[in-house]
Amino acid sequence: MNVVVQQENKEEREIRIDPRHHGFFVARRGEILSQIGDEFGGVTVSFPRAASKSDRVVIKGAKDCVDGAVVRINEIVADLVSWWINVIAVFMIP
């Protein structure tokens, strides 16, 4: 019975992240991915191989943990986009 309950709580979710941002997550031997896994109950986050140009990212783990990891990943992506917008703005202002 316990195994069935554990299985029902597991989730695999696919999200889309622009391949330009993948390097941030997998750099330094996946340090950011390790932090996300530690912070959210050991979820695993799988990015496609760099050569594939795919934007498909898969997060697996307990449902609540996957939910939190997805929110955190989206926050990081939003921060990256904001940072790039600021960098562009600095160089575009005369």
VOPAGU-2260 file (C-alpha; in pm, 1 decimal, decimal comma):
REM VOPAGU-2260
SITE   aa  ch    i         X         Y         Z
SITE  MET   A    0       0,0       0,0       0,0
SITE  ASN   A    1     280,0     241,0      86,4
SITE  VAL   A    2     441,8     185,9    -252,2
SITE  VAL   A    3     117,4     276,8    -428,7
SITE  VAL   A    4      89,6     601,9    -230,5
SITE  GLN   A    5     449,1     691,0    -315,3
SITE  GLN   A    6     384,3     622,9    -682,9
SITE  GLU   A    7      72,3     841,4    -684,6
SITE  ASN   A    8     272,5    1133,3    -542,4
SITE  LYS   A    9     537,7    1112,8    -816,9
SITE  GLU   A   10     520,8    1349,6   -1107,9
SITE  GLU   A   11     707,5    1415,2   -1429,3
SITE  ARG   A   12     654,4    1760,3   -1576,1
SITE  GLU   A   13     782,7    1909,4   -1897,3
SITE  ILE   A   14     850,5    2281,3   -1923,5
SITE  ARG   A   15     995,1    2491,0   -2203,7
SITE  ILE   A   16    1306,0    2701,2   -2149,7
SITE  ASP   A   17    1481,9    2890,8   -2425,7
SITE  PRO   A   18    1804,2    2701,8   -2506,7
SITE  ARG   A   19    1999,3    3027,8   -2457,9
SITE  HIS   A   20    1945,7    2985,9   -2083,3
SITE  HIS   A   21    2037,8    2617,6   -2054,6
SITE  GLY   A   22    2406,9    2687,8   -2005,4
SITE  PHE   A   23    2340,8    2876,4   -1682,8
SITE  PHE   A   24    2176,1    2568,9   -1528,7
SITE  VAL   A   25    2428,0    2309,3   -1642,9
SITE  ALA   A   26    2747,3    2515,7   -1596,6
SITE  ARG   A   27    2997,1    2430,7   -1325,0
SITE  ARG   A   28    2902,3    2063,2   -1331,6
SITE  GLY   A   29    2534,9    2134,9   -1280,1
SITE  GLU   A   30    2579,2    2326,9    -955,6
SITE  ILE   A   31    2247,0    2512,4    -997,7
SITE  LEU   A   32    2064,6    2187,4   -1073,3
SITE  SER   A   33    2216,0    2029,4    -762,6
SITE  GLN   A   34    2100,2    2324,4    -552,9
SITE  ILE   A   35    1747,5    2294,7    -693,4
SITE  GLY   A   36    1747,3    1921,0    -623,3
SITE  ASP   A   37    1864,2    1979,1    -265,4
SITE  GLU   A   38    1614,0    2258,5    -207,6
SITE  PHE   A   39    1317,1    2067,8    -349,1
SITE  GLY   A   40    1329,8    1716,0    -211,7
SITE  GLY   A   41    1572,1    1558,9    -455,0
SITE  VAL   A   42    1388,8    1640,3    -777,8
SITE  THR   A   43    1580,2    1565,3   -1092,8
SITE  VAL   A   44    1593,8    1822,0   -1369,5
SITE  SER   A   45    1695,5    1703,5   -1714,8
SITE  PHE   A   46    1806,7    1941,0   -1987,5
SITE  PRO   A   47    1852,8    1829,6   -2348,9
SITE  ARG   A   48    2197,2    1787,4   -2496,6
SITE  ALA   A   49    2337,7    2115,7   -2626,6
SITE  ALA   A   50    2350,0    1992,0   -2985,2
SITE  SER   A   51    1976,3    1916,1   -2992,7
SITE  LYS   A   52    1861,8    2283,0   -2970,9
SITE  SER   A   53    1550,1    2157,6   -2788,1
SITE  ASP   A   54    1375,1    2375,7   -2529,8
SITE  ARG   A   55    1224,3    2073,8   -2347,9
SITE  VAL   A   56    1321,8    2042,9   -1980,4
SITE  VAL   A   57    1189,2    1756,8   -1765,4
SITE  ILE   A   58    1147,5    1773,1   -1386,9
SITE  LYS   A   59    1077,6    1452,1   -1190,9
SITE  GLY   A   60     999,8    1396,4    -826,2
SITE  ALA   A   61     728,4    1431,3    -564,3
SITE  LYS   A   62     443,4    1650,4    -688,5
SITE  ASP   A   63     490,9    1928,3    -431,2
SITE  CYS   A   64     864,3    1930,1    -490,8
SITE  VAL   A   65     819,5    1944,2    -869,1
SITE  ASP   A   66     578,7    2235,8    -825,2
SITE  GLY   A   67     836,7    2427,3    -619,1
SITE  ALA   A   68    1121,1    2345,3    -855,9
SITE  VAL   A   69     922,4    2468,5   -1157,1
SITE  VAL   A   70     850,8    2797,7    -980,8
SITE  ARG   A   71    1218,7    2838,0    -886,2
SITE  ILE   A   72    1342,3    2756,1   -1237,0
SITE  ASN   A   73    1098,9    3008,1   -1385,8
SITE  GLU   A   74    1220,5    3271,4   -1135,9
SITE  ILE   A   75    1580,2    3207,4   -1240,5
SITE  VAL   A   76    1489,3    3237,2   -1609,0
SITE  ALA   A   77    1302,9    3563,1   -1540,0
SITE  ASP   A   78    1611,1    3696,5   -1359,0
SITE  LEU   A   79    1833,1    3598,4   -1651,8
SITE  VAL   A   80    1603,4    3771,3   -1900,4
SITE  SER   A   81    1588,6    4081,7   -1681,1
SITE  TRP   A   82    1967,8    4086,1   -1647,9
SITE  TRP   A   83    2012,4    4067,4   -2025,5
SITE  ILE   A   84    1759,1    4345,3   -2080,4
SITE  ASN   A   85    1952,9    4565,0   -1836,5
SITE  VAL   A   86    2284,4    4486,1   -2004,9
SITE  ILE   A   87    2141,9    4571,0   -2345,7
SITE  ALA   A   88    1990,4    4892,8   -2209,3
SITE  VAL   A   89    2325,3    5001,9   -2065,5
SITE  PHE   A   90    2499,7    4956,5   -2396,4
SITE  MET   A   91    2219,8    5114,8   -2597,4
SITE  ILE   A   92    2204,9    5437,1   -2394,4
SITE  PRO   A   93    2437,3    5698,0   -2544,9
